[in-house]
Amino acid sequence: MRICVVSINYAPEESGAAPYSTGLAVGLAARGHDVEVLTGLPHYPEWRVNPAYRGLSGTAKAMDGVVVRRFGHYVPANPTTRSRLIFETTFGVRVVSARWDKPELVLTVSPSLIASAMVITRSRMANIPVGLIVQDLYGKGVVETGAVSARMAQPAVRFEGAVLNHATGTAVVHDRFADAAIKMGVDPKRVAVIRNWAHIESPSAVNTAEVRLKHGWQPQERIILHSGNMGAKQGLENVVAAARLADERGVKIRFVLLGDGNQRKLLQQSAKGVQRIEFKDPLEAEDYRQVLACADVLLVNELPGVGEMAVPSKLTSYFSAGRPVLAATDANGITAAEIRDSAAGIVVPAGDPAALLDTAVHLADNIDVGKRLGMSGRHYARRLLSPDRALDEYECWCYRLAGKRAS
């Protein structure tokens, strides 16, 4: 089948939706499908275009059996609600104005809901079936991050529901997303739940002492690692406050914020003078796997009130790493539910730096508990989050959307 995948995020980006859009396209191509990807210029999570890709708009390149065509678009240095609208719209205009290679099926990925709406409209006008893959919920996102009030968000929710309804079918990454889609008025029969997969495997053998020395971590330090995007929804001021409290108490601990994002500079400014926090740039895949395996605790931190808008993509990697997970988040949210279902960690309230610090010390010091939680995470990833399982489900979904039988 000729399949066109439209995703503003794609390799070489390594966080957020990019690994899943890339894995889906490469996986379908490996199964014999003719796959073309329409994507943007790499920019996430730094929110600036990767210098190696500047000037490459309109180029096409074969990557891992997939033809990847890149389109230039506006990238805001400081994403706001308004600038993100422009960001998505410029990408959408470029993609729908481009020549498509007569696909039998189009798959479009949100986030970028506005661009996806454009892609869905063009596909429907051309009588091409189109599937929407939902990684984040927009309506909940603008409320939970404080961008707008719940009342002001209602037009966004209605728009989101209309986009989901306009697609031939929608795939969401969590059961709670399916519930939200149905509440928006989407026919349950048109919603499929296909979980993201563990795309980072833990290395077979790691010299923990050597890796920690390489990164300047002392043998007796408790290493609490948060990886990925440093944006508004992560609420990482809470981690800075926990590190400052650790300074005051003289606790042997280091909070490591690994990654980038539009809030990183502000966080670094607020952390000036705080000794027990470290900011690290994103790492290559093998180094990333090693630091995950060598941390005492892997941290998910979310802004108070964030609970239903997203499933943190870092969780799949955390579970595979076999280390205990600490989640500072809404007790009733999706992240907390994942921690409970996996039995891979402990949940503490969002925005409570004392609870974060105390529980981090407890987890790091209780080796047997940490091993048990880490093994539970690995079992959960193997059972529910395998790439083969996800690709099987996506391929079947693609055949259903296109009205074809699996070959």
Secondary structure, DSSP 8 states (H G I E B T S, - for coil): -EEEEE-S--TT--STTHHHHHHHHHHHHHTT-EEEEEE----TTTTS--GGGTT-TT-EEEETTEEEEE------SS--HHHHHHHHHHHHHHHHHS-----SEEEEEES-HHHHHHHHHHHHHTT--EEEEESB-HHHHHHHTTSS-TTTTHHHHHHHHHHHHHSSEEEESSHHHHHHHHHTT--GGGEEE----------S---HHHHHHHTT--TT-EEEEEEEE-SGGG-THHHHHHHHHHHHHT--EEEEEEEE-TTHHHHHHHTTT-SSEEEE----HHHHHHHHHH-SEEEEE--TT--SSB--THHHHHHHHT--EEEES-TTSHHHHHHHHHT-EEEE-TT-HHHHHHHHHHHHH-HHHHHHHHHHHHHHHHHH--HHHHHHHHHHHHHHHHT----
